[in-house]
Amino acid sequence: MELSRSERRIQEFLLEGQLNKEIQYCAAELIRLAWKRFRDKKQDSVEHFLHNQKLIHAAKKFRKLRRKRGHLVEKSLSLVDISHENERLERLLEDTMQEMKDMREEIRTLLGGPKS
């Protein structure tokens, strides 16, 4: 089903809000895990290793979400560009059709035919 322009904008707005919430949560989790790793005194403990693993996982998730947000922004910009290009092409088509009509009239007058 094709969405109208306003429906797409609303959907993109909601997706962006949800994505921003996820990014904020992920950033908070990343800071929390980094603080736990920094606070951990025993560098050789199993807990330190687990904190490192969780920290790496949180950093990967954070990067993935930021990339996803970038793609969403690019997609919305491309939709705006497409609509502008479509409007430009419609104006160009109207101008071309008007020129063709004028040329037909000129040809008719040169040939001495009836005007329409």
DODO-865660 format. One record per residue (C-alpha): y negated, x negated, z. Coordinates in steps of 0.25 Angstrom, whole numbers, padded with zeros to 4 digits, always signed. Last residue first. Example, Ala and Ser with C-alpha at 12.3 -4.5 7.8 and 13.67 -1.06 7.14 Angstrom:
+0004-0055+0029+0018-0049+0031
This chain:
-0105+0032-0135-0114+0027-0146-0109+0030-0161-0107+0019-0170-0117+0010-0178-0108-0002-0177-0119-0010-0169-0121+0002-0160-0106+0003-0158-0104-0012-0155-0116-0011-0145-0110+0001-0138-0096-0006-0137-0103-0019-0131-0110-0010-0121-0096-0004-0117-0090-0018-0116-0102-0023-0108-0100-0012-0098-0085-0014-0097-0087-0029-0094-0097-0026-0083-0088-0016-0077-0077-0026-0077-0085-0037-0071-0089-0028-0060-0075-0025-0057-0071-0039-0058-0082-0042-0047-0077-0031-0038-0063-0036-0039-0067-0051-0036-0075-0045-0024-0062-0038-0019-0053-0050-0022-0062-0059-0014-0062-0049-0002-0047-0049-0002-0047-0064-0003-0055-0065+0009-0046-0056+0017-0034-0064+0013-0041-0077+0017-0044-0071+0030-0029-0067+0032-0024-0081+0028-0033-0087+0038-0028-0078+0049-0014-0082+0045-0017-0096+0046-0023-0094+0060-0010-0087+0064-0001-0098+0059-0010-0109+0066-0009-0101+0079+0006-0099+0077+0008-0114+0075+0000-0118+0087+0008-0108+0096+0021-0114+0091+0016-0128+0094+0011-0124+0108+0025-0117+0111+0032-0130+0107+0023-0138+0115+0024-0129+0127+0040-0130+0126+0039-0145+0126+0030-0145+0138+0040-0135+0145+0051-0144+0142+0045-0155+0149+0041-0169+0144+0026-0168+0145+0026-0163+0159+0012-0160+0163+0010-0147+0155-0005-0143+0156-0007-0147+0141+0005-0140+0136+0001-0127+0144-0013-0128+0139-0008-0129+0125+0001-0117+0127-0011-0109+0132-0020-0114+0121-0010-0110+0110-0007-0096+0117-0022-0094+0116-0023-0098+0102-0011-0089+0099-0017-0077+0105-0030-0079+0098-0023-0081+0085-0015-0068+0087-0028-0060+0090-0034-0066+0078-0022-0061+0069-0023-0047+0075-0038-0047+0072-0036-0052+0058-0025-0042+0055-0034-0031+0059-0045-0036+0051-0036-0038+0039-0030-0024+0040-0044-0018+0041-0049-0026+0029-0036-0021+0021-0039-0007+0025-0053-0008+0020-0049-0014+0007-0039-0003+0005-0024-0006+0007-0014-0005-0004+0000+0000+0000
